[in-house]
Amino acid sequence: MPFAIVNLILLAGAAVWRQFGLLTFVYCALGTLLLGVGIMALCVGLSVPWARLDWDDPRRMSRAGVG
């Protein structure tokens, strides 16, 4: 959610500065949101092997030597 809000605010600023039309704004907004969601999904997918889901203590959420 914060990604979408920051993205739309920055894109709205760019649209005013560069005088985008409404169709261009919607096209750019959908494109950047889809790219951002894809990158976040890739990052989560790559971090799954190092997740330790059987922890009781928050200090033991990741495996030793991983980060």
C-alpha positions as CSV (number, residue, x, y, z in Angstrom):
1,M,0.0,0.0,0.0
2,P,2.7,2.6,0.8
3,F,4.3,1.7,-2.6
4,A,1.1,2.5,-4.4
5,I,0.6,5.8,-2.6
6,V,4.2,7.0,-3.1
7,N,4.1,5.9,-6.7
8,L,0.9,7.7,-7.5
9,I,2.1,10.9,-5.7
10,L,5.4,11.0,-7.6
11,L,3.6,10.1,-10.9
12,A,1.1,12.9,-10.3
13,G,3.9,15.3,-9.8
14,A,5.6,14.1,-13.0
15,A,2.2,14.4,-14.8
16,V,1.8,18.0,-13.8
17,W,5.4,18.9,-14.6
18,R,5.5,17.1,-18.0
19,Q,1.8,17.9,-18.8
20,F,0.6,14.3,-19.3
21,G,-2.8,13.6,-20.6
22,L,-5.2,11.5,-18.5
23,L,-4.8,8.4,-20.7
24,T,-1.0,8.7,-20.4
25,F,-1.2,9.1,-16.6
26,V,-3.4,6.0,-16.3
27,Y,-1.1,4.0,-18.6
28,C,2.0,5.0,-16.7
29,A,0.3,4.4,-13.3
30,L,-0.8,0.9,-14.3
31,G,2.6,0.0,-15.8
32,T,4.6,1.2,-12.8
33,L,2.3,-0.4,-10.3
34,L,2.4,-3.8,-12.1
35,L,6.2,-3.6,-12.3
36,G,6.5,-2.7,-8.6
37,V,4.2,-5.6,-7.6
38,G,6.2,-8.0,-9.8
39,I,9.5,-6.9,-8.2
40,M,8.1,-7.2,-4.7
41,A,6.8,-10.7,-5.5
42,L,10.2,-11.7,-6.8
43,C,11.9,-10.4,-3.6
44,V,9.5,-12.3,-1.4
45,G,9.9,-15.4,-3.5
46,L,13.6,-15.3,-3.3
47,S,13.6,-14.8,0.5
48,V,11.4,-17.8,1.3
49,P,14.2,-20.4,1.4
50,W,15.8,-18.4,4.3
51,A,12.7,-17.9,6.3
52,R,12.4,-19.8,9.5
53,L,8.8,-20.4,10.3
54,D,9.2,-22.5,13.5
55,W,10.5,-19.7,15.8
56,D,9.1,-18.7,19.2
57,D,11.6,-15.9,19.8
58,P,11.5,-12.9,17.3
59,R,15.3,-12.8,17.5
60,R,15.4,-16.3,15.8
61,M,13.4,-15.5,12.7
62,S,16.2,-16.0,10.3
63,R,18.8,-18.7,10.0
64,A,22.3,-18.2,11.4
65,G,24.8,-16.8,8.9
66,V,22.2,-15.6,6.3
67,G,22.2,-11.9,7.0
